[in-house]
Amino acid sequence: MIIHPYSPQCGCNRCGNEDLQQARDDESREAYRDDLIECPDFIAELALENEEAERAAAAVTDADMAELGRIVTTALYRAADELIATRADESGITPGEAAQRMYEVYRPEPARGAA
């Protein structure tokens, strides 16, 4: 049995399983990231970068709320991607696991009395 490092070009069963695991992790990361950017506490911590802030100020000046929404949404995805990547690197976990953990940190508490 030949054991070799993972290669995306390889067609062996071991590399195929690795590809499948990576694809599942990517799907998990994207799903949790999409949930994360909807969390009020995550949104509250958003810090726009200089260029984003300038574009946001221009959108407000022009009363272009659709553009402002696009800027904020793009910034939320950027911030979520950065947080997930940092957490994955620091903890030695996959990006999908990091995204799940970050969502668990930021997800809103269920309303009292809600099922």
N, C-alpha and C positions, 0 to 999 in steps of 0.2 A: 504494500500500500504506500503510495507516494503522498507525503504530507508537505504542503507548500503554503506560503503566505497567500492570503486572499488576493484574488485578481478579478476585476470586473469583466475582463475579457475571457476568463476561463469558463469552461462549461461543465466542470466537475460538480458533483452533488454538493460537496462541502461549500464551494464558492457560490453555488446556486442558492443554498440555504442562507448564506451570508447576505446575498442580494435581497432575498425575500425579507429577512429580518430588518435590513436597512430600509426597505420600502415601507414596511409596517411602522417602523420608528418614525420615518418622515411623515407618514399620514397622521400618526399620533401627535407629533410635534405641531403640525399645522392645525389640527383640530383643537388642541389645548391652547395654542396661541390665539386662535380665533375667539375662544371663550375668554382668555385672559384679557384681551383688549376691550372687552365689554364690562370688566369689573370696575366699579366706581373707585375703589381704592387705588387700583393701578392707574386709572385715568388721572386721578388727583395728583399722582407723583410725576406725571409727564413733564419733562423739561424740554422745550423746543430748542433745537440748535439755532445758531445765529441766522443762518439762511432761512430756516423754517419760520423763525420769528419775524423776519423781514417780510417774507411772503404773506404770513398771517396778518401782519399789520396792514399791508397793502390791500388784502382782501376785505378787512374790516373797513378801511377807508373807502373802498369802492362799494361797500355794502353787498359784497359777493359772498354770501353765506355758504353757497355750494362749494366755492373754492376753499373757503376756510375749513369746511368739513373734510374736504379731500386732504388738505395739509395736515390737519390733526390726525386723521385716520392713518395716513402714511407715516407720521411721526410715531403713532402708537405701535404700528407694526415694526418700525425700526427699533424702538425701545424694547419691545417684547423679544425680538430676535437677538438683540445684544444681551439682554438679561438671561435668556435661555442658553445662549452660547457660553456666557461667563459661568453660569451655574453648572453646566455640563462639564466644562474644563476644570473648575474648582473641585467638583465632587467626584470626578471620574465616572460619570454616568452618561447615558446616551442623551441626545437632545430631546427625544420624546419623553424620557423619564424626567428630565429637567423641566420641560414645559408642564408636565402633569404636576410636579411639585410646586411650581410657581403659581399655577392655577389654584391649587389647594391653599396656598398662602393668601391669595388675593380674593378668592371667591367670596361673594356676599353671604352673610349669615342668612339662613332662611327666616322669613318673617314668623314671629310667634303665632301659633295657631294654624300655620299653613301645614298642609300634609306633605 
